[in-house]
Amino acid sequence: MLESTDYIEPDDRPAAWMALAREYAARNWPRHEIAYALCVDEPTVDQLLADEGAAQPEANATAQ
């Protein structure tokens, strides 16, 4: 598992952030703490915790 302090390449960030967000949520972290740990806002946390397609809108846009 990645630590939130590890450098993550830009192209790898959506998947890495999704994995981290889900791990933190499984540990019952509140949304605001997940957001703080990942340096994102709470709506982004919601998106990361939603289904995989919603967390990667640019992938969906190119697939259509």
mmCIF file of the N, C-alpha and C atoms, coordinates in Angstrom:
data_MODEL
# 
_entry.id   MODEL 
# 
loop_
_atom_site.group_PDB 
_atom_site.id 
_atom_site.type_symbol 
_atom_site.label_atom_id 
_atom_site.label_alt_id 
_atom_site.label_comp_id 
_atom_site.label_asym_id 
_atom_site.label_entity_id 
_atom_site.label_seq_id 
_atom_site.pdbx_PDB_ins_code 
_atom_site.Cartn_x 
_atom_site.Cartn_y 
_atom_site.Cartn_z 
_atom_site.occupancy 
_atom_site.B_iso_or_equiv 
_atom_site.pdbx_formal_charge 
_atom_site.auth_seq_id 
_atom_site.auth_comp_id 
_atom_site.auth_asym_id 
_atom_site.auth_atom_id 
_atom_site.pdbx_PDB_model_num 
ATOM 1   N N  . MET A 1 1  ? 0.837   -1.188 0.000   1.00 0.00 ? 1  MET A N  1 
ATOM 2   C CA . MET A 1 1  ? 0.000   0.000  0.000   1.00 0.00 ? 1  MET A CA 1 
ATOM 3   C C  . MET A 1 1  ? 0.876   1.244  0.000   1.00 0.00 ? 1  MET A C  1 
ATOM 4   N N  . LEU A 1 2  ? 0.524   2.175  -0.804  1.00 0.00 ? 2  LEU A N  1 
ATOM 5   C CA . LEU A 1 2  ? 1.235   3.450  -0.846  1.00 0.00 ? 2  LEU A CA 1 
ATOM 6   C C  . LEU A 1 2  ? 0.940   4.265  0.400   1.00 0.00 ? 2  LEU A C  1 
ATOM 7   N N  . GLU A 1 3  ? 1.905   4.998  0.828   1.00 0.00 ? 3  GLU A N  1 
ATOM 8   C CA . GLU A 1 3  ? 1.672   5.995  1.867   1.00 0.00 ? 3  GLU A CA 1 
ATOM 9   C C  . GLU A 1 3  ? 1.289   7.278  1.158   1.00 0.00 ? 3  GLU A C  1 
ATOM 10  N N  . SER A 1 4  ? 0.503   8.111  1.799   1.00 0.00 ? 4  SER A N  1 
ATOM 11  C CA . SER A 1 4  ? 0.069   9.338  1.134   1.00 0.00 ? 4  SER A CA 1 
ATOM 12  C C  . SER A 1 4  ? 1.219   10.313 0.919   1.00 0.00 ? 4  SER A C  1 
ATOM 13  N N  . THR A 1 5  ? 2.392   10.039 1.491   1.00 0.00 ? 5  THR A N  1 
ATOM 14  C CA . THR A 1 5  ? 3.549   10.906 1.299   1.00 0.00 ? 5  THR A CA 1 
ATOM 15  C C  . THR A 1 5  ? 4.427   10.450 0.130   1.00 0.00 ? 5  THR A C  1 
ATOM 16  N N  . ASP A 1 6  ? 4.147   9.269  -0.452  1.00 0.00 ? 6  ASP A N  1 
ATOM 17  C CA . ASP A 1 6  ? 4.905   8.792  -1.606  1.00 0.00 ? 6  ASP A CA 1 
ATOM 18  C C  . ASP A 1 6  ? 4.586   9.657  -2.819  1.00 0.00 ? 6  ASP A C  1 
ATOM 19  N N  . TYR A 1 7  ? 5.599   9.883  -3.674  1.00 0.00 ? 7  TYR A N  1 
ATOM 20  C CA . TYR A 1 7  ? 5.341   10.611 -4.916  1.00 0.00 ? 7  TYR A CA 1 
ATOM 21  C C  . TYR A 1 7  ? 4.579   9.688  -5.851  1.00 0.00 ? 7  TYR A C  1 
ATOM 22  N N  . ILE A 1 8  ? 3.533   10.219 -6.446  1.00 0.00 ? 8  ILE A N  1 
ATOM 23  C CA . ILE A 1 8  ? 2.719   9.455  -7.383  1.00 0.00 ? 8  ILE A CA 1 
ATOM 24  C C  . ILE A 1 8  ? 2.741   10.191 -8.718  1.00 0.00 ? 8  ILE A C  1 
ATOM 25  N N  . GLU A 1 9  ? 3.136   9.494  -9.771  1.00 0.00 ? 9  GLU A N  1 
ATOM 26  C CA . GLU A 1 9  ? 3.168   10.088 -11.109 1.00 0.00 ? 9  GLU A CA 1 
ATOM 27  C C  . GLU A 1 9  ? 1.771   10.593 -11.473 1.00 0.00 ? 9  GLU A C  1 
ATOM 28  N N  . PRO A 1 10 ? 1.686   11.715 -12.181 1.00 0.00 ? 10 PRO A N  1 
ATOM 29  C CA . PRO A 1 10 ? 0.376   12.287 -12.515 1.00 0.00 ? 10 PRO A CA 1 
ATOM 30  C C  . PRO A 1 10 ? -0.601  11.310 -13.165 1.00 0.00 ? 10 PRO A C  1 
ATOM 31  N N  . ASP A 1 11 ? -0.139  10.489 -14.096 1.00 0.00 ? 11 ASP A N  1 
ATOM 32  C CA . ASP A 1 11 ? -1.041  9.543  -14.761 1.00 0.00 ? 11 ASP A CA 1 
ATOM 33  C C  . ASP A 1 11 ? -1.539  8.446  -13.825 1.00 0.00 ? 11 ASP A C  1 
ATOM 34  N N  . ASP A 1 12 ? -0.804  8.201  -12.743 1.00 0.00 ? 12 ASP A N  1 
ATOM 35  C CA . ASP A 1 12 ? -1.170  7.145  -11.797 1.00 0.00 ? 12 ASP A CA 1 
ATOM 36  C C  . ASP A 1 12 ? -2.021  7.654  -10.639 1.00 0.00 ? 12 ASP A C  1 
ATOM 37  N N  . ARG A 1 13 ? -2.192  8.963  -10.534 1.00 0.00 ? 13 ARG A N  1 
ATOM 38  C CA . ARG A 1 13 ? -2.854  9.534  -9.368  1.00 0.00 ? 13 ARG A CA 1 
ATOM 39  C C  . ARG A 1 13 ? -4.309  9.117  -9.187  1.00 0.00 ? 13 ARG A C  1 
ATOM 40  N N  . PRO A 1 14 ? -5.141  9.118  -10.228 1.00 0.00 ? 14 PRO A N  1 
ATOM 41  C CA . PRO A 1 14 ? -6.539  8.732  -9.979  1.00 0.00 ? 14 PRO A CA 1 
ATOM 42  C C  . PRO A 1 14 ? -6.667  7.349  -9.334  1.00 0.00 ? 14 PRO A C  1 
ATOM 43  N N  . ALA A 1 15 ? -5.952  6.372  -9.852  1.00 0.00 ? 15 ALA A N  1 
ATOM 44  C CA . ALA A 1 15 ? -6.036  5.013  -9.306  1.00 0.00 ? 15 ALA A CA 1 
ATOM 45  C C  . ALA A 1 15 ? -5.437  4.940  -7.905  1.00 0.00 ? 15 ALA A C  1 
ATOM 46  N N  . ALA A 1 16 ? -4.311  5.612  -7.693  1.00 0.00 ? 16 ALA A N  1 
ATOM 47  C CA . ALA A 1 16 ? -3.673  5.586  -6.375  1.00 0.00 ? 16 ALA A CA 1 
ATOM 48  C C  . ALA A 1 16 ? -4.535  6.290  -5.341  1.00 0.00 ? 16 ALA A C  1 
ATOM 49  N N  . TRP A 1 17 ? -5.079  7.456  -5.706  1.00 0.00 ? 17 TRP A N  1 
ATOM 50  C CA . TRP A 1 17 ? -5.936  8.181  -4.766  1.00 0.00 ? 17 TRP A CA 1 
ATOM 51  C C  . TRP A 1 17 ? -7.202  7.392  -4.463  1.00 0.00 ? 17 TRP A C  1 
ATOM 52  N N  . MET A 1 18 ? -7.739  6.705  -5.473  1.00 0.00 ? 18 MET A N  1 
ATOM 53  C CA . MET A 1 18 ? -8.934  5.897  -5.242  1.00 0.00 ? 18 MET A CA 1 
ATOM 54  C C  . MET A 1 18 ? -8.625  4.784  -4.240  1.00 0.00 ? 18 MET A C  1 
ATOM 55  N N  . ALA A 1 19 ? -7.500  4.112  -4.425  1.00 0.00 ? 19 ALA A N  1 
ATOM 56  C CA . ALA A 1 19 ? -7.117  3.031  -3.518  1.00 0.00 ? 19 ALA A CA 1 
ATOM 57  C C  . ALA A 1 19 ? -6.911  3.555  -2.102  1.00 0.00 ? 19 ALA A C  1 
ATOM 58  N N  . LEU A 1 20 ? -6.214  4.685  -1.982  1.00 0.00 ? 20 LEU A N  1 
ATOM 59  C CA . LEU A 1 20 ? -5.992  5.268  -0.658  1.00 0.00 ? 20 LEU A CA 1 
ATOM 60  C C  . LEU A 1 20 ? -7.305  5.702  -0.021  1.00 0.00 ? 20 LEU A C  1 
ATOM 61  N N  . ALA A 1 21 ? -8.167  6.365  -0.781  1.00 0.00 ? 21 ALA A N  1 
ATOM 62  C CA . ALA A 1 21 ? -9.449  6.821  -0.239  1.00 0.00 ? 21 ALA A CA 1 
ATOM 63  C C  . ALA A 1 21 ? -10.272 5.642  0.253   1.00 0.00 ? 21 ALA A C  1 
ATOM 64  N N  . ARG A 1 22 ? -10.299 4.570  -0.517  1.00 0.00 ? 22 ARG A N  1 
ATOM 65  C CA . ARG A 1 22 ? -11.073 3.389  -0.109  1.00 0.00 ? 22 ARG A CA 1 
ATOM 66  C C  . ARG A 1 22 ? -10.468 2.731  1.122   1.00 0.00 ? 22 ARG A C  1 
ATOM 67  N N  . GLU A 1 23 ? -9.149  2.694  1.202   1.00 0.00 ? 23 GLU A N  1 
ATOM 68  C CA . GLU A 1 23 ? -8.512  2.114  2.386   1.00 0.00 ? 23 GLU A CA 1 
ATOM 69  C C  . GLU A 1 23 ? -8.830  2.946  3.625   1.00 0.00 ? 23 GLU A C  1 
ATOM 70  N N  . TYR A 1 24 ? -8.714  4.272  3.504   1.00 0.00 ? 24 TYR A N  1 
ATOM 71  C CA . TYR A 1 24 ? -9.017  5.135  4.643   1.00 0.00 ? 24 TYR A CA 1 
ATOM 72  C C  . TYR A 1 24 ? -10.485 5.032  5.043   1.00 0.00 ? 24 TYR A C  1 
ATOM 73  N N  . ALA A 1 25 ? -11.379 4.956  4.062   1.00 0.00 ? 25 ALA A N  1 
ATOM 74  C CA . ALA A 1 25 ? -12.809 4.821  4.359   1.00 0.00 ? 25 ALA A CA 1 
ATOM 75  C C  . ALA A 1 25 ? -13.083 3.494  5.067   1.00 0.00 ? 25 ALA A C  1 
ATOM 76  N N  . ALA A 1 26 ? -12.385 2.441  4.669   1.00 0.00 ? 26 ALA A N  1 
ATOM 77  C CA . ALA A 1 26 ? -12.549 1.141  5.317   1.00 0.00 ? 26 ALA A CA 1 
ATOM 78  C C  . ALA A 1 26 ? -12.098 1.187  6.776   1.00 0.00 ? 26 ALA A C  1 
ATOM 79  N N  . ARG A 1 27 ? -11.208 2.124  7.076   1.00 0.00 ? 27 ARG A N  1 
ATOM 80  C CA . ARG A 1 27 ? -10.753 2.327  8.461   1.00 0.00 ? 27 ARG A CA 1 
ATOM 81  C C  . ARG A 1 27 ? -11.651 3.309  9.211   1.00 0.00 ? 27 ARG A C  1 
ATOM 82  N N  . ASN A 1 28 ? -12.779 3.668  8.569   1.00 0.00 ? 28 ASN A N  1 
ATOM 83  C CA . ASN A 1 28 ? -13.771 4.584  9.154   1.00 0.00 ? 28 ASN A CA 1 
ATOM 84  C C  . ASN A 1 28 ? -13.260 6.000  9.354   1.00 0.00 ? 28 ASN A C  1 
ATOM 85  N N  . TRP A 1 29 ? -12.339 6.435  8.499   1.00 0.00 ? 29 TRP A N  1 
ATOM 86  C CA . TRP A 1 29 ? -11.892 7.829  8.552   1.00 0.00 ? 29 TRP A CA 1 
ATOM 87  C C  . TRP A 1 29 ? -13.030 8.713  8.061   1.00 0.00 ? 29 TRP A C  1 
ATOM 88  N N  . PRO A 1 30 ? -13.260 9.854  8.699   1.00 0.00 ? 30 PRO A N  1 
ATOM 89  C CA . PRO A 1 30 ? -14.252 10.806 8.178   1.00 0.00 ? 30 PRO A CA 1 
ATOM 90  C C  . PRO A 1 30 ? -13.787 11.380 6.837   1.00 0.00 ? 30 PRO A C  1 
ATOM 91  N N  . ARG A 1 31 ? -14.753 11.796 6.020   1.00 0.00 ? 31 ARG A N  1 
ATOM 92  C CA . ARG A 1 31 ? -14.444 12.344 4.692   1.00 0.00 ? 31 ARG A CA 1 
ATOM 93  C C  . ARG A 1 31 ? -13.445 13.485 4.760   1.00 0.00 ? 31 ARG A C  1 
ATOM 94  N N  . HIS A 1 32 ? -13.600 14.388 5.732   1.00 0.00 ? 32 HIS A N  1 
ATOM 95  C CA . HIS A 1 32 ? -12.688 15.535 5.788   1.00 0.00 ? 32 HIS A CA 1 
ATOM 96  C C  . HIS A 1 32 ? -11.252 15.103 6.084   1.00 0.00 ? 32 HIS A C  1 
ATOM 97  N N  . GLU A 1 33 ? -11.070 14.018 6.846   1.00 0.00 ? 33 GLU A N  1 
ATOM 98  C CA . GLU A 1 33 ? -9.714  13.527 7.116   1.00 0.00 ? 33 GLU A CA 1 
ATOM 99  C C  . GLU A 1 33 ? -9.113  12.844 5.881   1.00 0.00 ? 33 GLU A C  1 
ATOM 100 N N  . ILE A 1 34 ? -9.950  12.146 5.129   1.00 0.00 ? 34 ILE A N  1 
ATOM 101 C CA . ILE A 1 34 ? -9.476  11.548 3.875   1.00 0.00 ? 34 ILE A CA 1 
ATOM 102 C C  . ILE A 1 34 ? -9.055  12.661 2.922   1.00 0.00 ? 34 ILE A C  1 
ATOM 103 N N  . ALA A 1 35 ? -9.883  13.690 2.822   1.00 0.00 ? 35 ALA A N  1 
ATOM 104 C CA . ALA A 1 35 ? -9.570  14.830 1.947   1.00 0.00 ? 35 ALA A CA 1 
ATOM 105 C C  . ALA A 1 35 ? -8.249  15.472 2.353   1.00 0.00 ? 35 ALA A C  1 
ATOM 106 N N  . TYR A 1 36 ? -8.056  15.677 3.644   1.00 0.00 ? 36 TYR A N  1 
ATOM 107 C CA . TYR A 1 36 ? -6.829  16.292 4.143   1.00 0.00 ? 36 TYR A CA 1 
ATOM 108 C C  . TYR A 1 36 ? -5.615  15.413 3.817   1.00 0.00 ? 36 TYR A C  1 
ATOM 109 N N  . ALA A 1 37 ? -5.738  14.107 4.036   1.00 0.00 ? 37 ALA A N  1 
ATOM 110 C CA . ALA A 1 37 ? -4.618  13.190 3.794   1.00 0.00 ? 37 ALA A CA 1 
ATOM 111 C C  . ALA A 1 37 ? -4.220  13.155 2.322   1.00 0.00 ? 37 ALA A C  1 
ATOM 112 N N  . LEU A 1 38 ? -5.211  13.289 1.433   1.00 0.00 ? 38 LEU A N  1 
ATOM 113 C CA . LEU A 1 38 ? -4.936  13.218 -0.002  1.00 0.00 ? 38 LEU A CA 1 
ATOM 114 C C  . LEU A 1 38 ? -4.752  14.589 -0.645  1.00 0.00 ? 38 LEU A C  1 
ATOM 115 N N  . CYS A 1 39 ? -4.918  15.649 0.145   1.00 0.00 ? 39 CYS A N  1 
ATOM 116 C CA . CYS A 1 39 ? -4.813  17.025 -0.375  1.00 0.00 ? 39 CYS A CA 1 
ATOM 117 C C  . CYS A 1 39 ? -5.815  17.276 -1.500  1.00 0.00 ? 39 CYS A C  1 
ATOM 118 N N  . VAL A 1 40 ? -7.045  16.833 -1.273  1.00 0.00 ? 40 VAL A N  1 
ATOM 119 C CA . VAL A 1 40 ? -8.141  17.068 -2.213  1.00 0.00 ? 40 VAL A CA 1 
ATOM 120 C C  . VAL A 1 40 ? -9.324  17.604 -1.416  1.00 0.00 ? 40 VAL A C  1 
ATOM 121 N N  . ASP A 1 41 ? -10.373 18.037 -2.122  1.00 0.00 ? 41 ASP A N  1 
ATOM 122 C CA . ASP A 1 41 ? -11.565 18.503 -1.415  1.00 0.00 ? 41 ASP A CA 1 
ATOM 123 C C  . ASP A 1 41 ? -12.530 17.334 -1.185  1.00 0.00 ? 41 ASP A C  1 
ATOM 124 N N  . GLU A 1 42 ? -13.547 17.578 -0.341  1.00 0.00 ? 42 GLU A N  1 
ATOM 125 C CA . GLU A 1 42 ? -14.481 16.508 0.002   1.00 0.00 ? 42 GLU A CA 1 
ATOM 126 C C  . GLU A 1 42 ? -15.295 16.007 -1.192  1.00 0.00 ? 42 GLU A C  1 
ATOM 127 N N  . PRO A 1 43 ? -15.719 16.877 -2.130  1.00 0.00 ? 43 PRO A N  1 
ATOM 128 C CA . PRO A 1 43 ? -16.402 16.335 -3.310  1.00 0.00 ? 43 PRO A CA 1 
ATOM 129 C C  . PRO A 1 43 ? -15.518 15.366 -4.109  1.00 0.00 ? 43 PRO A C  1 
ATOM 130 N N  . THR A 1 44 ? -14.212 15.617 -4.120  1.00 0.00 ? 44 THR A N  1 
ATOM 131 C CA . THR A 1 44 ? -13.305 14.696 -4.800  1.00 0.00 ? 44 THR A CA 1 
ATOM 132 C C  . THR A 1 44 ? -13.249 13.371 -4.061  1.00 0.00 ? 44 THR A C  1 
ATOM 133 N N  . VAL A 1 45 ? -13.274 13.419 -2.733  1.00 0.00 ? 45 VAL A N  1 
ATOM 134 C CA . VAL A 1 45 ? -13.320 12.181 -1.945  1.00 0.00 ? 45 VAL A CA 1 
ATOM 135 C C  . VAL A 1 45 ? -14.574 11.393 -2.309  1.00 0.00 ? 45 VAL A C  1 
ATOM 136 N N  . ASP A 1 46 ? -15.709 12.081 -2.400  1.00 0.00 ? 46 ASP A N  1 
ATOM 137 C CA . ASP A 1 46 ? -16.954 11.405 -2.780  1.00 0.00 ? 46 ASP A CA 1 
ATOM 138 C C  . ASP A 1 46 ? -16.800 10.719 -4.131  1.00 0.00 ? 46 ASP A C  1 
ATOM 139 N N  . GLN A 1 47 ? -16.162 11.410 -5.057  1.00 0.00 ? 47 GLN A N  1 
ATOM 140 C CA . GLN A 1 47 ? -15.950 10.856 -6.398  1.00 0.00 ? 47 GLN A CA 1 
ATOM 141 C C  . GLN A 1 47 ? -15.025 9.644  -6.341  1.00 0.00 ? 47 GLN A C  1 
ATOM 142 N N  . LEU A 1 48 ? -13.970 9.735  -5.535  1.00 0.00 ? 48 LEU A N  1 
ATOM 143 C CA . LEU A 1 48 ? -13.029 8.628  -5.415  1.00 0.00 ? 48 LEU A CA 1 
ATOM 144 C C  . LEU A 1 48 ? -13.671 7.400  -4.788  1.00 0.00 ? 48 LEU A C  1 
ATOM 145 N N  . LEU A 1 49 ? -14.615 7.625  -3.875  1.00 0.00 ? 49 LEU A N  1 
ATOM 146 C CA . LEU A 1 49 ? -15.270 6.512  -3.199  1.00 0.00 ? 49 LEU A CA 1 
ATOM 147 C C  . LEU A 1 49 ? -16.441 5.947  -4.003  1.00 0.00 ? 49 LEU A C  1 
ATOM 148 N N  . ALA A 1 50 ? -16.846 6.675  -5.035  1.00 0.00 ? 50 ALA A N  1 
ATOM 149 C CA . ALA A 1 50 ? -17.918 6.191  -5.909  1.00 0.00 ? 50 ALA A CA 1 
ATOM 150 C C  . ALA A 1 50 ? -17.351 5.107  -6.820  1.00 0.00 ? 50 ALA A C  1 
ATOM 151 N N  . ASP A 1 51 ? -18.129 4.699  -7.790  1.00 0.00 ? 51 ASP A N  1 
ATOM 152 C CA . ASP A 1 51 ? -17.627 3.647  -8.677  1.00 0.00 ? 51 ASP A CA 1 
ATOM 153 C C  . ASP A 1 51 ? -16.416 4.127  -9.462  1.00 0.00 ? 51 ASP A C  1 
ATOM 154 N N  . GLU A 1 52 ? -15.656 3.189  -9.979  1.00 0.00 ? 52 GLU A N  1 
ATOM 155 C CA . GLU A 1 52 ? -14.374 3.489  -10.637 1.00 0.00 ? 52 GLU A CA 1 
ATOM 156 C C  . GLU A 1 52 ? -14.529 4.434  -11.811 1.00 0.00 ? 52 GLU A C  1 
ATOM 157 N N  . GLY A 1 53 ? -15.561 4.283  -12.597 1.00 0.00 ? 53 GLY A N  1 
ATOM 158 C CA . GLY A 1 53 ? -15.758 5.145  -13.754 1.00 0.00 ? 53 GLY A CA 1 
ATOM 159 C C  . GLY A 1 53 ? -15.947 6.595  -13.370 1.00 0.00 ? 53 GLY A C  1 
ATOM 160 N N  . ALA A 1 54 ? -16.636 6.860  -12.269 1.00 0.00 ? 54 ALA A N  1 
ATOM 161 C CA . ALA A 1 54 ? -16.878 8.234  -11.842 1.00 0.00 ? 54 ALA A CA 1 
ATOM 162 C C  . ALA A 1 54 ? -15.609 8.894  -11.340 1.00 0.00 ? 54 ALA A C  1 
ATOM 163 N N  . ALA A 1 55 ? -14.657 8.112  -10.875 1.00 0.00 ? 55 ALA A N  1 
ATOM 164 C CA . ALA A 1 55 ? -13.429 8.683  -10.338 1.00 0.00 ? 55 ALA A CA 1 
ATOM 165 C C  . ALA A 1 55 ? -12.433 9.050  -11.424 1.00 0.00 ? 55 ALA A C  1 
ATOM 166 N N  . GLN A 1 56 ? -12.697 8.612  -12.659 1.00 0.00 ? 56 GLN A N  1 
ATOM 167 C CA . GLN A 1 56 ? -11.772 8.894  -13.743 1.00 0.00 ? 56 GLN A CA 1 
ATOM 168 C C  . GLN A 1 56 ? -12.530 9.469  -14.932 1.00 0.00 ? 56 GLN A C  1 
ATOM 169 N N  . PRO A 1 57 ? -13.063 10.699 -14.790 1.00 0.00 ? 57 PRO A N  1 
ATOM 170 C CA . PRO A 1 57 ? -13.882 11.258 -15.862 1.00 0.00 ? 57 PRO A CA 1 
ATOM 171 C C  . PRO A 1 57 ? -13.152 11.418 -17.184 1.00 0.00 ? 57 PRO A C  1 
ATOM 172 N N  . GLU A 1 58 ? -11.845 11.685 -17.169 1.00 0.00 ? 58 GLU A N  1 
ATOM 173 C CA . GLU A 1 58 ? -11.126 11.849 -18.425 1.00 0.00 ? 58 GLU A CA 1 
ATOM 174 C C  . GLU A 1 58 ? -11.069 10.535 -19.192 1.00 0.00 ? 58 GLU A C  1 
ATOM 175 N N  . ALA A 1 59 ? -11.026 9.421  -18.498 1.00 0.00 ? 59 ALA A N  1 
ATOM 176 C CA . ALA A 1 59 ? -11.042 8.120  -19.166 1.00 0.00 ? 59 ALA A CA 1 
ATOM 177 C C  . ALA A 1 59 ? -12.400 7.885  -19.821 1.00 0.00 ? 59 ALA A C  1 
ATOM 178 N N  . ASN A 1 60 ? -13.460 8.274  -19.139 1.00 0.00 ? 60 ASN A N  1 
ATOM 179 C CA . ASN A 1 60 ? -14.797 8.121  -19.705 1.00 0.00 ? 60 ASN A CA 1 
ATOM 180 C C  . ASN A 1 60 ? -14.975 9.008  -20.924 1.00 0.00 ? 60 ASN A C  1 
ATOM 181 N N  . ALA A 1 61 ? -14.459 10.209 -20.882 1.00 0.00 ? 61 ALA A N  1 
ATOM 182 C CA . ALA A 1 61 ? -14.626 11.154 -21.985 1.00 0.00 ? 61 ALA A CA 1 
ATOM 183 C C  . ALA A 1 61 ? -13.940 10.643 -23.249 1.00 0.00 ? 61 ALA A C  1 
ATOM 184 N N  . THR A 1 62 ? -12.780 10.019 -23.099 1.00 0.00 ? 62 THR A N  1 
ATOM 185 C CA . THR A 1 62 ? -12.069 9.529  -24.274 1.00 0.00 ? 62 THR A CA 1 
ATOM 186 C C  . THR A 1 62 ? -12.655 8.224  -24.784 1.00 0.00 ? 62 THR A C  1 
ATOM 187 N N  . ALA A 1 63 ? -13.324 7.473  -23.925 1.00 0.00 ? 63 ALA A N  1 
ATOM 188 C CA . ALA A 1 63 ? -13.892 6.190  -24.329 1.00 0.00 ? 63 ALA A CA 1 
ATOM 189 C C  . ALA A 1 63 ? -15.191 6.363  -25.104 1.00 0.00 ? 63 ALA A C  1 
ATOM 190 N N  . GLN A 1 64 ? -15.841 7.502  -24.978 1.00 0.00 ? 64 GLN A N  1 
ATOM 191 C CA . GLN A 1 64 ? -17.140 7.700  -25.618 1.00 0.00 ? 64 GLN A CA 1 
ATOM 192 C C  . GLN A 1 64 ? -17.016 8.039  -27.070 1.00 0.00 ? 64 GLN A C  1 
# 
